[in-house]
Amino acid sequence: MSLGVYIHIPFCAAKCRYCDFNSHISDYSERKLYVSALCDEIRNFKNDDMQVDTIYFGGGTPTILEPSQLAQILNAVYDTFNVDKTCEITTECNPATIDKNGLELLRSSGFNRISIGMQSANDDELKFLGRIHSFAECEKCVRDAREAGFENLSVDLMFGLPRQTIETWKTTLRKAVALSPNHISCYGLKIEEGTPFYSMNIDIDEELSRDMYDICDEFLYKNGYGMYEISNFAKSGCESRHNIKYWKCDDYIGFGAGAYSCVNGVRFSNVRDTNDYINREGKVIDKYEQSEFDKISEYIFLGLRMVDGIDLAEFKNRFSKSIYEVFEKQIEKNIHRGTMIIKNDRLIIPKKYLYVSNAILVDFV
Ligand code: SF4
């Protein structure tokens, strides 16, 4: 069985104003205890000969840890699982938290893909978001990562930001492409409850965001980056293998505070609080077998985020029934409206409707 492994690092140097992820500011001793608990959790995992083909360090900011600590965690994964020779091993990275030596150490310890949180090429926008790096630092980080031997590199961008204009967004896209990453993720800003932006009553101009999304799709396509999922664009062959596992509901195991797992239709998640996690107070807090309907619904919801949609034969093979047996009316309604099509035996949401796919998919949950 092939498996993805996710490692959660719940620490950041500072909290961005829009972020509701499970992360906080920490000191060295907390991080040290966390790394030790994390390695224990990985090494104690009962592994029935699972073959790991993707590993992803996310957060938080994984690179807030010492590179040697990241290597220590990766070694625990190597010691516990059979890791494919061609395994995609990614770490997310904040440009202000790592230097060239650190990147070299990561590369030599087995990391082969890096995902850099660039977000914007405009320093005023970065500052307003609460990011701790400048665009110049991001450019340097990309250069250092290349020199350290990372051939597979992704950058994250954000649109729909307060104070962002079409012109500054175009500049961000142009400067991102000039860095020549293999992969670009573009996320529209969402205002999440409990964040500083929520308290500041920041409004999002939905129409402007939509225009920015369309500009991004067109510009990236012209520059050799194909959209393969609502928010993700890649040069051919450089799609994120790990994230595709999530969208295809393939098996993955998450380690660390608040990490989610899904293995053979059983979902479970770790306790979210870092102290509780370190102290082992009921590590696994939620574990349930998904109903058949939940599995199908999730498979459709996530699969239709991808540009090439769902393979109908694969669906039948997986669930021993045709998709029409479950959602005939909903599919017919959407095909009639033009918001879904069947092409090459695949069910697809046409690209022009992907941006509003959540609204389309409410019928399927
Ligand atoms: S660096 Fe990422 S995880 Fe950390 S606060 Fe900012 S957005 Fe959130």
Boltz pocket constraint, residues with backbone or C-beta under 6 A from the ligand:
constraints:
  - pocket:
      binder: B
      contacts: [[A, 11], [A, 12], [A, 13], [A, 14], [A, 15], [A, 16], [A, 19], [A, 20], [A, 21], [A, 23], [A, 59], [A, 60], [A, 61], [A, 94], [A, 117]]
      max_distance: 6.0
